[in-house]
Amino acid sequence: MVAVLQEERQALAGLDLDAIMGAATGKQALCDSLDGADPAQVDDECRGLLDAARRLNEVNRQVRNLIAANVAARLEALVGSPALYRANPAYAYAGARG
């Protein structure tokens, strides 16, 4: 999972849509295989890897959100009208704090 998340990060950095979609498919396949895992059988080494994967996934999520916000701003500038979607106030507030 860590390797797939690192590949996703590189794909996001290069705006490589095929690689981004490949990483999404890889993440889903790995999540499906981990779905039936027993948390009681996870040792300390696996917990460390899972924590690293969680952190990488969060960084990648933030990068995806930044890219989406950049695209929305550019589209708004080109069209000259506000975006079709606006976050509700609670979500906007949470985003401003984070």
C-alpha positions in Angstrom: 0.0 0.0 0.0 2.8 2.4 0.8 4.4 1.8 -2.6 1.0 2.4 -4.3 0.5 5.6 -2.4 4.0 6.8 -3.3 3.2 6.1 -7.0 0.0 8.1 -6.6 1.9 11.0 -5.1 4.3 11.0 -8.1 1.4 10.7 -10.5 -0.3 13.7 -8.8 2.9 15.7 -9.0 3.1 15.0 -12.7 -0.6 15.4 -13.3 -0.5 12.0 -15.0 -4.1 11.0 -15.2 -3.4 7.4 -16.3 -1.1 6.8 -13.4 -3.5 8.5 -11.0 -6.3 6.1 -12.1 -3.9 3.2 -11.9 -3.0 4.1 -8.4 -6.7 4.4 -7.5 -7.4 1.0 -8.9 -4.4 -0.4 -7.0 -5.5 1.2 -3.7 -9.0 -0.3 -4.2 -7.6 -3.7 -4.8 -5.4 -3.6 -1.8 -8.3 -2.3 0.4 -10.4 -5.1 -0.8 -7.7 -7.7 0.1 -7.3 -6.1 3.6 -11.0 -5.9 4.2 -11.2 -9.3 5.9 -8.0 -8.9 8.0 -8.2 -9.5 11.7 -6.9 -6.4 13.6 -5.9 -8.6 16.5 -3.3 -10.3 14.2 -1.6 -7.1 13.1 1.9 -6.9 14.6 3.9 -3.7 15.5 5.7 -3.7 12.1 2.4 -3.9 10.2 1.0 -1.1 12.5 3.9 1.1 11.5 3.3 0.4 7.8 -0.4 1.1 8.3 0.4 4.4 10.0 2.8 5.4 7.2 0.1 4.5 4.7 -2.5 6.6 6.6 -0.1 9.6 6.6 0.7 9.2 2.9 -3.0 8.9 2.0 -3.7 12.1 3.9 -1.0 14.0 2.1 -2.2 12.7 -1.2 -5.8 13.7 -0.3 -4.6 17.2 0.4 -2.7 17.4 -2.9 -5.8 16.2 -4.8 -7.9 18.9 -3.0 -5.3 21.6 -3.9 -5.3 20.5 -7.6 -9.2 20.5 -7.6 -9.3 24.0 -6.0 -6.7 25.3 -8.6 -8.8 23.9 -11.5 -12.0 25.4 -10.0 -10.3 28.8 -9.7 -9.0 28.7 -13.2 -12.4 27.7 -14.6 -14.1 30.4 -12.7 -11.6 32.9 -14.0 -12.1 31.7 -17.6 -15.9 31.6 -17.4 -16.3 34.7 -15.2 -18.9 33.2 -13.0 -18.8 31.5 -9.6 -18.3 27.8 -9.3 -21.4 25.5 -9.4 -20.4 24.0 -6.1 -19.7 25.7 -2.9 -18.9 24.0 0.4 -21.5 24.5 3.0 -20.4 26.8 5.9 -19.5 24.0 8.3 -17.3 22.3 5.7 -15.7 25.6 4.7 -15.0 26.4 8.3 -13.4 23.0 8.9 -11.2 23.5 5.8 -10.1 26.9 6.9 -9.0 25.6 10.3 -7.0 22.6 8.8 
